[in-house]
């Protein structure tokens, strides 16, 4: 048997299995793409971002459990333990811990907070490759900007929000498009939304 992530040989009875749902969660939180597999695609001429996307899409189609070697299992457990944000479903990323640190309007509303994938992709996510292609940014700082601006403006207009159930605001950020180096205005909105049966405060594109 071999590890489904890194292809390392696994002795009979060793290794750990994870379900497809758990593996998708790990994929969304930065685990599961082996550098060797990415290199095979980039060496064939595929851009790195496209290679990563193709592998994720291929992996998501699997309906079988994933077998992990001891090394990959340890890395997967570290991802779960250390992540302050996690995807609660394919479309929404929970950011409640960071929102609690920000405080401001979020503590008044008292609901868990999530970002839509569109907001995460354009306003927050930032890798070393993005810095090389565009300009230096820190992902944590981009997330803080989105939440701090949203919470601060929400606090000023919380009575309107409780009445209308929507709060609109904007942030200045460098879009993650592979070329921009200047910040632009991006309009966002905060509204209550049910995710898997629970009511969340969701930040989405306006």
Backbone bond lengths (Angstrom), bond angles and torsions (degrees), N, CA, C in turn:
res aa  C-N    CA-C-N  psi(-1)  N-CA   C-N-CA  omega(-1)  CA-C   N-CA-C  phi
1 X - - - 1.464 - - 1.528 109.75 -
2 X 1.334 115.02 152.93 1.451 120.39 179.52 1.527 110.32 -133.33
3 X 1.321 115.13 152.93 1.461 121.33 177.85 1.523 108.95 -63.71
4 X 1.327 116.59 132.92 1.461 120.91 -178.88 1.523 112.64 -74.06
5 X 1.332 117.60 -9.42 1.466 120.67 178.78 1.522 111.70 -99.85
6 X 1.339 116.80 -54.39 1.475 119.83 -173.55 1.520 113.89 -109.16
7 X 1.332 117.36 -3.03 1.475 123.40 176.94 1.533 113.56 70.71
8 X 1.319 118.03 15.16 1.463 121.33 176.31 1.526 109.76 -70.00
9 X 1.341 116.11 140.54 1.461 120.48 178.63 1.527 110.12 -65.34
10 X 1.337 116.39 139.52 1.460 122.30 -179.95 1.516 108.68 -124.01
11 X 1.321 116.51 129.64 1.457 120.93 179.49 1.525 110.27 -66.04
12 X 1.300 116.51 152.63 1.458 121.32 -179.80 1.529 110.52 -57.73
13 X 1.338 116.05 129.57 1.452 121.12 179.77 1.507 114.09 86.99
14 X 1.334 117.80 -8.43 1.460 121.65 179.30 1.531 109.25 -95.95
15 X 1.302 116.63 179.51 1.451 121.19 179.91 1.525 111.94 84.04
16 X 1.313 115.51 169.13 1.464 121.18 179.07 1.516 109.48 -130.50
17 X 1.321 116.13 141.94 1.458 121.25 179.68 1.525 110.05 -104.00
18 X 1.329 115.30 141.18 1.462 120.89 174.77 1.525 108.02 -127.32
19 X 1.312 116.36 149.23 1.464 120.95 -178.22 1.528 110.01 -75.32
20 X 1.328 118.06 162.28 1.474 120.56 177.35 1.530 112.91 -56.59
21 X 1.346 117.83 -38.55 1.462 120.17 179.67 1.523 111.09 -63.28
22 X 1.329 116.59 -43.56 1.462 120.22 179.08 1.520 110.01 -65.52
23 X 1.337 116.70 -40.73 1.464 118.88 -179.22 1.529 110.81 -65.86
24 X 1.340 118.02 -37.03 1.466 120.54 176.05 1.517 110.97 -63.11
25 X 1.332 116.67 -39.71 1.460 120.39 175.23 1.531 110.55 -59.77
26 X 1.327 116.62 -44.33 1.462 120.69 179.08 1.526 111.18 -63.62
27 X 1.329 116.64 -41.18 1.463 120.47 177.01 1.529 111.08 -57.85
28 X 1.341 115.78 -45.17 1.455 120.54 -178.29 1.514 112.71 -67.37
29 X 1.333 116.13 -18.40 1.456 120.07 -177.96 1.523 112.80 -111.94
30 X 1.335 115.84 26.11 1.461 120.20 168.39 1.509 117.34 92.61
31 X 1.332 118.85 11.54 1.457 120.88 179.81 1.526 109.94 -121.13
32 X 1.349 116.28 149.16 1.456 119.37 170.10 1.515 115.44 117.83
33 X 1.339 117.80 -14.71 1.467 120.51 179.31 1.525 108.66 -100.22
34 X 1.302 115.99 108.15 1.465 120.47 179.36 1.524 110.28 -78.11
35 X 1.323 116.04 137.63 1.464 120.85 -176.14 1.524 112.20 -61.24
36 X 1.325 117.24 -31.91 1.471 120.10 179.73 1.526 110.86 -63.76
37 X 1.331 116.73 -41.96 1.462 120.28 179.77 1.527 111.58 -67.80
38 X 1.333 116.34 -38.55 1.465 119.98 176.93 1.521 110.28 -62.75
39 X 1.349 116.19 -43.42 1.467 120.80 -177.71 1.522 111.90 -63.02
40 X 1.331 117.00 -35.34 1.464 119.99 178.31 1.527 110.85 -59.21
41 X 1.318 116.67 -39.09 1.463 120.61 -178.59 1.520 111.73 -78.55
42 X 1.336 116.63 -40.04 1.471 118.56 179.49 1.529 110.89 -68.39
43 X 1.334 117.73 -34.31 1.467 120.64 176.70 1.527 111.13 -65.11
44 X 1.348 115.83 -24.81 1.469 120.23 178.23 1.528 111.80 -85.13
45 X 1.351 116.09 1.80 1.457 119.79 175.86 1.512 115.82 105.16
46 X 1.320 117.82 1.11 1.460 120.33 -179.05 1.527 110.12 -84.18
47 X 1.342 119.16 133.55 1.467 120.84 174.77 1.523 110.57 -57.90
48 X 1.334 116.80 149.56 1.457 120.31 -175.47 1.533 111.90 -58.49
49 X 1.334 117.40 -44.89 1.461 120.02 -178.04 1.532 110.71 -61.23
50 X 1.348 116.24 -39.13 1.461 120.45 178.27 1.525 110.91 -68.54
51 X 1.338 116.46 -37.61 1.465 120.65 178.71 1.522 110.62 -63.63
52 X 1.328 116.19 -45.08 1.464 119.86 179.06 1.527 110.50 -62.70
53 X 1.337 116.09 -42.76 1.459 120.01 179.36 1.523 112.20 -63.19
54 X 1.325 116.37 -40.69 1.468 120.50 -179.37 1.531 110.75 -65.61
55 X 1.333 116.33 -41.09 1.463 119.60 179.18 1.523 111.05 -66.24
56 X 1.334 116.75 -43.07 1.468 119.61 178.68 1.528 111.10 -59.91
57 X 1.332 115.24 -44.26 1.463 119.42 -179.14 1.528 110.68 -64.28
58 X 1.323 117.06 -40.63 1.458 121.10 178.10 1.520 110.59 -63.40
59 X 1.330 116.81 -44.69 1.458 121.02 -178.07 1.522 111.59 -66.09
60 X 1.337 116.68 -36.36 1.467 120.00 -178.05 1.534 111.98 -66.36
61 X 1.306 116.98 -23.17 1.462 120.81 -178.40 1.531 112.10 -77.59
62 X 1.330 116.59 -13.30 1.460 119.88 -178.79 1.528 110.60 -72.22
63 X 1.311 116.58 133.71 1.461 122.35 177.93 1.526 111.54 -105.44
64 X 1.324 116.90 4.10 1.466 121.61 -177.61 1.529 110.66 -99.94
65 X 1.334 115.67 157.53 1.460 120.18 174.32 1.524 110.12 -63.50
66 X 1.329 115.87 153.58 1.458 122.49 178.54 1.524 109.12 -103.74
67 X 1.330 116.52 131.86 1.458 122.01 178.02 1.528 108.63 -97.47
68 X 1.328 116.89 124.81 1.459 122.03 -178.06 1.518 110.35 -115.37
69 X 1.318 116.15 139.01 1.457 120.81 172.67 1.535 108.84 -71.22
70 X 1.315 117.21 171.74 1.463 120.68 -177.10 1.523 111.41 -60.38
71 X 1.341 116.45 -39.34 1.465 120.31 -178.75 1.522 111.02 -65.75
72 X 1.337 117.45 -47.14 1.465 120.82 -179.46 1.527 110.99 -68.49
73 X 1.341 116.86 -35.61 1.464 119.75 177.85 1.523 110.36 -63.18
74 X 1.334 117.15 -39.59 1.467 120.68 178.62 1.526 110.70 -65.53
75 X 1.340 116.47 -40.74 1.468 119.70 178.18 1.527 110.64 -64.81
76 X 1.337 116.74 -39.04 1.462 120.24 179.61 1.518 110.76 -64.24
77 X 1.316 117.50 -42.06 1.462 121.42 179.20 1.527 110.71 -64.96
78 X 1.323 116.81 -36.06 1.464 120.41 178.74 1.522 110.74 -66.26
79 X 1.331 116.91 -37.60 1.468 120.75 177.44 1.520 110.14 -60.98
80 X 1.324 116.04 -46.04 1.461 120.31 -179.56 1.519 111.17 -63.90
81 X 1.338 116.50 -41.29 1.463 120.72 -175.46 1.523 112.61 -72.80
82 X 1.337 117.15 -33.91 1.459 120.35 -170.31 1.521 113.61 -97.93
83 X 1.312 118.17 -17.02 1.463 119.41 -174.81 1.516 110.99 -70.53
84 X 1.341 116.28 124.69 1.466 120.31 176.23 1.521 110.14 -86.91
85 X 1.342 116.61 -13.29 1.455 121.85 175.34 1.519 108.77 -125.95
86 X 1.307 117.34 149.87 1.460 120.25 177.41 1.519 109.18 -150.26
87 X 1.329 115.38 150.28 1.456 120.94 178.18 1.522 108.65 -77.79
88 X 1.328 116.28 118.92 1.458 120.03 179.30 1.526 111.25 -85.40
89 X 1.304 116.97 -18.16 1.462 123.34 167.42 1.528 105.82 -161.93
90 X 1.329 119.92 177.67 1.460 119.35 -174.96 1.527 115.63 -60.85
91 X 1.333 117.63 -14.63 1.456 119.87 -173.76 1.519 114.60 -111.02
92 X 1.333 118.58 -12.04 1.460 120.71 -173.36 1.526 111.97 -134.79
93 X 1.346 114.98 133.17 1.462 122.23 178.91 1.523 108.85 -106.51
94 X 1.339 117.29 122.23 1.463 121.31 177.79 1.534 109.65 -72.42
95 X 1.329 116.27 127.93 1.467 121.87 179.21 1.536 110.18 -129.39
96 X 1.324 115.90 29.04 1.461 121.01 -173.99 1.518 112.15 -60.54
97 X 1.332 117.89 -40.40 1.469 119.79 -177.97 1.519 111.60 -61.44
98 X 1.322 116.43 -44.22 1.465 119.56 178.81 1.521 110.56 -68.48
99 X 1.337 117.52 -38.34 1.468 120.87 177.58 1.527 110.64 -61.97
100 X 1.341 116.98 -36.89 1.462 120.28 177.80 1.535 110.69 -65.71
101 X 1.324 116.94 -35.81 1.460 120.08 176.73 1.521 110.59 -66.46
102 X 1.332 116.23 -39.25 1.463 120.88 178.13 1.530 110.02 -66.96
103 X 1.342 116.83 -41.47 1.465 121.15 -178.82 1.512 110.21 72.29
104 X 1.319 116.85 -118.02 1.462 123.77 178.02 1.526 110.48 50.20
105 X 1.314 119.18 -131.21 1.457 121.72 -173.09 1.510 114.67 -68.43
106 X 1.328 118.34 -23.34 1.454 120.55 -175.82 1.527 112.22 -65.38
107 X 1.338 116.78 -38.22 1.457 118.51 -178.61 1.525 111.77 -71.18
108 X 1.330 117.58 -20.22 1.469 120.28 176.42 1.520 110.22 -73.30
109 X 1.328 115.65 -42.67 1.465 120.01 -178.11 1.529 111.03 -72.32
110 X 1.337 116.33 -40.29 1.456 120.38 174.17 1.506 116.08 73.90
111 X 1.324 119.01 29.90 1.462 122.67 177.56 1.527 109.00 -118.87
112 X 1.332 118.09 154.46 1.469 119.47 174.09 1.525 109.70 -61.80
113 X 1.332 116.15 150.84 1.469 121.28 -172.81 1.524 109.89 -116.31
114 X 1.326 116.26 139.47 1.463 121.59 179.02 1.519 110.34 -138.90
115 X 1.326 115.93 153.99 1.463 122.77 172.04 1.522 108.64 -107.01
116 X 1.325 116.60 145.26 1.460 119.25 171.70 1.521 108.63 -73.06
117 X 1.319 116.05 158.30 1.471 119.80 178.28 1.530 110.79 -60.22
118 X 1.343 117.78 -34.94 1.465 120.71 -179.88 1.519 111.15 -62.19
119 X 1.337 117.41 -41.95 1.464 120.93 178.75 1.524 110.04 -67.95
120 X 1.333 116.36 -43.18 1.459 119.36 178.94 1.525 110.65 -59.79
121 X 1.325 117.28 -47.03 1.463 120.89 -175.89 1.520 112.51 -64.25
122 X 1.337 117.76 -40.62 1.462 120.44 -173.97 1.517 114.04 -91.33
123 X 1.336 116.88 -35.69 1.462 120.01 -169.81 1.524 114.74 -107.38
124 X 1.335 118.40 -16.33 1.466 119.76 -172.57 1.526 112.85 -121.76
125 X 1.316 117.46 -59.33 1.471 120.08 -171.36 1.529 111.19 -54.71
126 X 1.354 115.61 134.38 1.463 120.52 179.89 1.525 108.94 -157.79
127 X 1.320 116.78 120.27 1.456 122.19 -177.48 1.528 110.29 -108.99
128 X 1.330 115.53 173.99 1.466 120.13 174.94 1.525 110.32 -60.89
129 X 1.321 116.37 -34.89 1.462 119.62 178.93 1.538 110.69 -66.19
130 X 1.334 116.86 -36.25 1.472 119.85 176.45 1.526 110.83 -64.29
131 X 1.325 116.81 -39.39 1.460 120.68 177.44 1.521 110.75 -62.27
132 X 1.342 116.92 -41.07 1.460 121.12 179.24 1.529 111.01 -65.82
133 X 1.326 117.37 -39.60 1.459 121.16 -176.67 1.523 111.65 -79.07
134 X 1.340 117.07 -34.56 1.459 119.84 -171.77 1.526 111.56 -117.38
135 X 1.329 117.30 -86.07 1.460 121.00 178.76 1.518 107.77 -160.85
136 X 1.336 116.99 167.50 1.462 120.19 -176.27 1.519 111.47 -69.77
137 X 1.326 114.90 129.26 1.463 122.16 174.72 1.523 107.55 -145.75
138 X 1.337 116.33 155.99 1.455 121.23 173.64 1.525 108.76 -113.43
139 X 1.316 116.16 127.84 1.462 120.73 -176.74 1.524 111.62 -59.63
140 X 1.335 117.27 -42.84 1.463 120.44 -179.69 1.526 111.14 -60.79
141 X 1.334 116.19 -38.93 1.462 120.03 -179.87 1.532 110.94 -68.70
142 X 1.327 116.67 -36.34 1.471 120.02 177.93 1.533 110.44 -65.55
143 X 1.323 116.63 -41.05 1.464 119.42 176.98 1.521 110.44 -64.12
144 X 1.330 116.72 -43.53 1.463 120.78 179.91 1.525 110.50 -59.46
145 X 1.331 117.40 -41.94 1.468 120.63 -179.89 1.521 111.35 -60.80
146 X 1.336 116.83 -44.64 1.465 120.52 -179.79 1.528 110.67 -62.16
147 X 1.336 116.43 -44.95 1.460 120.21 -176.85 1.528 111.97 -75.65
148 X 1.325 117.56 -40.42 1.469 120.20 -178.47 1.526 110.95 -64.97
149 X 1.332 116.79 -45.40 1.465 120.11 179.03 1.521 110.76 -64.78
150 X 1.336 116.54 -42.90 1.459 119.93 178.89 1.514 112.36 -64.44
151 X 1.333 116.54 -45.06 1.463 119.85 -179.24 1.512 112.91 -67.57
152 X 1.336 116.40 -39.81 1.454 119.86 -179.79 1.519 112.93 -64.83
153 X 1.318 116.13 -44.59 1.469 119.38 179.02 1.521 111.45 -72.41
154 X 1.336 116.42 -32.06 1.467 119.83 176.52 1.522 110.94 -64.64
155 X 1.321 116.53 -40.05 1.462 120.63 -179.69 1.526 111.34 -62.10
156 X 1.330 115.80 -36.65 1.464 120.19 179.86 1.528 111.74 -71.50
157 X 1.331 116.92 -25.31 1.466 120.26 -175.39 1.519 111.67 -124.16
158 X 1.332 116.96 31.71 1.458 119.88 -173.85 1.522 112.19 -63.89
159 X 1.343 118.78 -34.89 1.467 120.41 178.90 1.521 111.13 -64.00
160 X 1.350 116.18 -39.81 1.459 119.71 176.78 1.526 110.53 -64.99
161 X 1.334 115.98 -39.09 1.462 119.77 -179.78 1.530 110.90 -64.17
162 X 1.336 116.98 -44.36 1.458 120.23 -179.53 1.521 111.42 -63.32
163 X 1.339 116.35 -27.54 1.462 120.59 178.60 1.529 111.76 -82.71
164 X 1.335 116.60 -48.42 1.467 121.46 -173.89 1.535 113.72 -92.27
165 X 1.339 116.50 -17.98 1.464 122.49 -178.97 1.527 112.95 62.29
166 X 1.296 115.94 27.89 1.462 121.17 173.52 1.522 109.04 -153.13
167 X 1.320 116.16 140.68 1.470 121.57 177.24 1.522 107.93 -132.42
168 X 1.314 116.48 124.52 1.462 121.69 -179.22 1.529 109.74 -105.67
169 X 1.326 115.42 138.48 1.464 120.36 176.26 1.524 108.35 -154.45
170 X 1.304 116.65 175.21 1.464 120.34 -179.72 1.515 109.89 -136.30
171 X 1.318 115.78 154.29 1.460 122.51 176.09 1.524 108.76 -127.40
172 X 1.325 115.09 155.62 1.448 121.41 172.40 1.523 107.64 -103.24
173 X 1.315 117.06 117.58 1.462 118.67 179.33 1.522 109.91 -151.24
174 X 1.327 114.84 158.99 1.456 121.07 176.69 1.525 107.82 -82.42
175 X 1.331 118.94 117.45 1.467 119.69 -178.93 1.526 110.63 -66.25
176 X 1.308 115.96 144.30 1.473 121.42 179.90 1.524 108.12 -86.41
177 X 1.352 114.84 80.66 1.462 119.71 -175.27 1.523 113.08 -123.34
178 X 1.343 116.35 7.12 1.453 120.12 177.15 1.510 115.50 85.69
179 X 1.365 118.21 -2.33 1.465 119.10 -177.06 1.527 114.36 -143.80
180 X 1.327 118.55 -29.67 1.468 120.82 -173.38 1.522 111.87 -70.06
181 X 1.332 116.08 143.86 1.465 121.97 174.52 1.527 111.06 -125.49
182 X 1.330 117.06 -6.16 1.462 121.23 179.07 1.523 110.13 -110.94
183 X 1.333 115.08 144.81 1.456 120.42 179.04 1.526 110.43 -73.12
184 X 1.313 115.31 146.09 1.454 121.24 175.25 1.534 108.54 -127.04
185 X 1.310 116.37 164.99 1.452 121.40 178.21 1.530 109.50 -83.01
186 X 1.316 116.11 128.46 1.458 121.51 177.79 1.529 108.20 -124.45
187 X 1.313 116.03 124.88 1.460 121.65 -177.42 1.529 110.68 -87.33
188 X 1.334 115.05 130.86 1.455 121.64 -178.86 1.526 109.78 -126.96
189 X 1.309 115.79 165.98 1.464 119.77 174.89 1.519 109.99 -142.83
190 X 1.318 114.72 148.45 1.460 122.75 177.43 1.519 107.69 -111.99
191 X 1.331 117.04 130.72 1.468 120.07 178.85 1.522 108.98 -154.87
192 X 1.348 117.32 153.78 1.458 120.13 175.27 1.525 109.83 -72.84
193 X 1.332 115.62 140.41 1.458 119.76 -179.07 1.522 108.89 -150.09
194 X 1.307 116.70 140.43 1.459 120.41 -179.18 1.525 109.25 -86.90
195 X 1.342 115.70 126.08 1.458 122.12 178.03 1.519 107.51 -125.32
196 X 1.309 116.04 117.40 1.459 121.65 -179.65 1.524 111.82 50.48
197 X 1.323 115.55 43.43 1.455 120.99 174.08 1.509 115.66 84.96
198 X 1.336 117.75 -3.85 1.464 121.02 -179.45 1.533 109.36 -115.82
199 X 1.340 116.34 143.45 1.458 119.94 179.82 1.529 110.03 -84.29
200 X 1.336 115.69 127.38 1.460 122.77 -179.08 1.529 108.91 -120.92
201 X 1.323 115.49 159.14 1.454 121.76 169.40 1.526 105.53 -97.43
202 X 1.330 116.42 111.73 1.460 121.51 -170.79 1.525 110.92 -108.69
203 X 1.330 116.07 133.43 1.458 122.94 173.16 1.523 107.76 -100.80
204 X 1.331 116.63 121.79 1.458 121.04 -175.12 1.526 109.32 -135.28
205 X 1.321 117.04 169.45 1.462 120.88 174.15 1.526 108.61 -68.46
206 X 1.333 116.36 140.97 1.477 120.40 -179.58 1.522 109.63 -76.72
